[in-house]
Amino acid sequence: MAKPNYSFEKRQREIAKKKQQDEKEARKRQAKEAAKAEADGSPAVATPPSQHD
């Protein structure tokens, strides 16, 4: 029977954790830039005009 490679498993967990942290950081950075753009007066995301009857 093959011996488990705990080092490989640990490294894979570390890589997954790092990827998750990077994605979270990117989302935070994007939200921060959107808020900054909105504060400057230029909308970050184009919104459709509202319809008034």
Beta strands, then each sheet from edge to edge (+ up, - down):
end
